[in-house]
Amino acid sequence: MNVLEKTFNDIRQMKIRGAGRIARAAVKALEEYSLTLNVSSREEFTKSLENAGEYLKSSRPTAVSLPNAINYVISNFKREVLMLENRNTWIETFRRLCEDFIEKSINAIEKIGVIGAKRIRDGDVLLTHCNSEAALSVILSAHRLNKNIKVYCTETRPKFQGLISASMLSKNGVDVTLIVDSAVRYFMNKVDQVIVGADAITANGAIVNKIGTSLIALAAKEARSRFMVAAESYKISPQTFYGDLIIIEERSKYEIVSKDWLSRNKNVRVSNPAFDITPAEYIDAIITEVGIFPPQGILILYKEMYGFQFKDVQG
Ligand code: RI2
């Protein structure tokens, strides 16, 4: 199995998971793959990267960080490669672009922590869902500032990523309580702020995140608890401005029930969407690496950072 197949399988089977982590793993795989390419023309080299990129993008459909990261390194490479003469310089340029993306995306998580921690007050009770590096960065950064915080972690059925968060926070000395997903409303009156990550941010400021997030947002709104999202700017999907929808991944029913149970209950249909959509009106703010934005301002941020140009839509 080559590096592309291994990374594809690891992402699909969620051995590598989390929107930021899968983006970095895919870019790293592309970088390693580029070293193995034995082609003599720029066009062939670029085409091979594009094909490999499309293959990796198809490993999981929802997290926009994955196609955005791949498009970012390949489109920058296509711009730069026009000036380059030989194979070694193509490889070196592509390697630099990949490493640059990986470094920037790790720094972004750090910066989100620094910025987001300012919004956490001493004595706050927080709630987080699933396992988001960006959300945990905010919580841990507040904890390092000696803010006295308590955190509820949902277990996050069916894959239980909430246990990873609870364990990580607790190992870092944070006061953590693990709860089942359906207990969120029971505890919400005690919660000052919810803080979650995102797999995608749409042009109208909605976020796509782990299944259950939108129910938590609903409970937070009812209880007047703040609902904060921590996400790197490369999770914004400009394509949604033109009407494209984020595809919600439907995962195997065997993540929920055993084969044995299903064989005894053949008429039961099982549905397992991995993500849901939280509309902008349920979100107080989105914390990014460059600052805190109201959800409705997200396209302006994207335009500013990535030079997004509105284009003419062809029929
Ligand atoms: P970071 C995860 O998806 C969760 O939905 C999490 O909230 C989101 O990615 C963002 O995670 P999954 O891969 O990029 O567990 O902030 O399905 O780490």
Boltz pocket constraint, residues with backbone or C-beta under 6 A from the ligand:
constraints:
  - pocket:
      binder: B
      contacts: [[A, 16], [A, 17], [A, 18], [A, 19], [A, 20], [A, 21], [A, 129], [A, 130], [A, 131], [A, 132], [A, 133], [A, 134], [A, 135], [A, 161], [A, 196], [A, 197], [A, 198], [A, 199], [A, 208], [A, 209], [A, 210], [A, 230], [A, 274]]
      max_distance: 6.0
